[in-house]
Amino acid sequence: MRSNAAFLPVSEDELRAIESFRVGTRTVAPGEALIVEHVRSPQLFTLYAGWAFRFKTLSDGRRQILNFLLPGDFIGLQDEFAEGQTHGVEAASEATFCVFERDRLWDLFHAQPKLGYDITWLAARGEKMLDDNLVTAGRRNAGERVAMLLMHLYRRAERLGMVRDGWVDFPFNQQHIADALGLSLVHTNKTLRRLQAMGLHKLEAGWLRILEPHVLESLGDYFERPLRRVPLI
């Protein structure tokens, strides 16, 4: 992953610090939890391979997907400032995570201030994505919401080198999309079918292809900001 141009380089000293902070790896099967809601985890994670998502569930079982996680995303910092685990994290595909001990976080900040800043930057980046999600759920209509989500996830995956011959592994079903966008399952189904009938995208057997990116971008009011290289912890 460190050879990918999407990520910032690190010095040998910083790499040794990260390696000493890391305590192992964990592989999670599709549909299994990495972090259980309302149960405080003693660990933090970086997604190394695969797809996952962060979510909250209401008492009646309704679920809101807060954001989708791709390789390089740092996971679990939100609950450093909360009592108990305020969200869950579930693997959408088989996913591999680097594991860090939460109680060693301050030591890393103290010994490597630049890495501490990088972690803070990643947290701010996650907050910015939540801002974009709030605009989508609050102001975009169903077609705009779906177009925005498809383009957002495709572009993120593309930047990480996950697109092959125009296709990207997309392990999300219509319920995932409905839970992320605040739509009913029926409305989500109709919207996806309408956009696909217009020739804008294809979803086949867990794979996504964007056929008309400019049209989808225009429909979803999506635009690519200048993308900064991202720290990798």
N, C-alpha and C positions, 0 to 999 in steps of 0.2 A: 504493500500500500504506500510505503514511503517514497517509492519511485514515481507515483502518480502525480502529475503536475497540479492536481487540485489541492495538494497539501503543502504546507510550508516545510522547508527543511529544518532540521534540528542539529545542534552541535553534538559532538561525541559525548560531552559532559551531560547535556540534557538527555540524550538517549540512555545513558547509564542510569540517570535518575529515574526515568520512566520505567526502565527494566526493573529497578529495585523496588519501585512502587507497585508494579504488577505482581500478583501472587499466583496467577495461573490463567487458564482459559476454561470456558464452559460452552458446551454445545446444547442447544435447546431445539426440540422437535417442533414442527409446525403445530400451532394451536396450544402449545404449552406456555406457562407463565415463566418469565424471568424474574419479575417482581410482582408480588401478590399485593393487591389493594389492601390498605389499612394494616399492613404488617411491615414494620420497619426493617429495612434491609441493612445489614452491616457492610454492604459492599457497593461500590460504584463500578460502572462498566463502560467499555468502548465496544461498539458493534464492529466486528472485524469482517464478517461475511454474512450475506443474507439480508432479509427484510424483517422488520418488527414494527410495532406501533405502541404508542402510549395512550392510555385511556382512563376514563372514570366511569363508574356505573352508579345509577340511581337505585334507590331501595326497591323499586319495582322491576329492576333488571334492565331498564333502558340504558344503553351504552353510548357515550360520546368518545369518539376517537379524537384525541387532542393533536397528535401529529404522527406522521410516519417516519420511521427510522431507517437510515441507510448506513453503509459502512463509513466509519469515521465519526459517527455521532457519539457524543459523551452522554451517559445516561445515569440519572439518579441524583443529580446535584440539587434539584428542586427541594428534595426532602431533607437537605442539610439544614433548612430553615423552617421546618415544620415539625409538629408533634405527630409521629407516626407516618406511615407511607400514604401519601395523598393520591397516588395514582397507581395503576398497574401497567406492566409492560409484557406484551405477548409476542412470541415469534410468529410471523406470518408464513415464512418458509423455514427450512432448517437454517439456524442462525448460530454463528460462533461469536463469542464475546470474550474480550480481555477483561480480567477481574482485578479490581483494586480494593484494598481495605479502606473503608470510609474513615476510620479513626487515624489514618496516617496522612490525611489530606492536608492538615495544617503543617505538618513537617515538610511536605512537598512545597507548599507556599513559602515557608520560611527558608528552605535551602535553595529553592529555584524560583525566585520571584517572577522571572519571565514566563515559566511554565504556569505559575499561578495566574498571571495575567491572561495566558492563553485559555485557561479553564474558564475564567470570568468572561472572556470574549465569546467562547462557545455558548455559555449560558445566555449572554445577551443576544446572540444569533438565534437561539431557540425561542427567545421571547419575541424577536422580530417576526419569526415564522408564525407564532401564535397571533400576532397582530394581523398578519395577512389572512389567517384563517378566520379571525373574527369578522373582518370586512366581507369575506366570502359568505359566511353564514348569515350575516346581518343584512347585506345589501344586494348580493347577486341573486338572480333568479336561478331556477333549476338548471337550465342549459348552461348558463354562465358558470355556475358552481362546478358542474361536471367538467366543462372545458378547462377551467382553471386548474382543477385537481389533476387531470390527465397530463396537462402540459407541465405542471410543476414537478410531478413525480418523474415524468419522462426526462425532463431536462436535468434534474438532479442525478438520475441514474446514468444519463449520457455523459455527464461530466466525470463520473467515476469509472467510465469505461465498461459499463454493464450492458450497453446496447450492442447487439450482434446482427449484422445485416438488416438493420432497421427495427429489429424486434428486441424488446426487453422482457425478461422474466417478470411477471406481474401476478403475484400469488394472492390477489385480493378479489373477493367475490362482491356481488352487489350489496350484500349486507354491510361489508366493510365500508364501501363507498357511501351508503346511506348513513351509517353511523358517523362518518367523518363530516358529512355535509349537512346533517340535520334534515334529511329528506326521508319520506316514507320509502319502503322497499318498492312499492308499486310505482311511485313517481320516479325513483332512480332507474328502474327497469325501463320505463317508457322513454326516459331522457337518453339513456345509453343507446337504446335501439334507434331513436330518432337521429342521433348524431352519427351512428354507424351507417344508417341508411343514406345519410347525406354524403357518405364517403370520406368522413373526416378522420376516422380511426378504425382499427380492427382490434377486437378482443377475442382471442381464440385459444382455448385450452391452456389458460394461465399465461398467455403472452400478449403483450400490447405493442401495436405498431401505430405510429402517428402518420397518417396519409397526407393531411393538409395542415401542417403546423401553423402557417400564417393565418388561416381561417380560424383555427381553434384559439390561437393567441388573441385574435381580434375579438372573437366571441366572448372569451373569458376575461377580456381587458387585462391580459397577461403581457408583461414585458420583462425582458431580461435586463436586470441592472448589471453594471460592471461587477463581475464576481471576483471577490478577493480569494486568495489562497487561504485554506483553512488549517488551523493547528490540528495536529494529530497526536493525541495522548495515548 
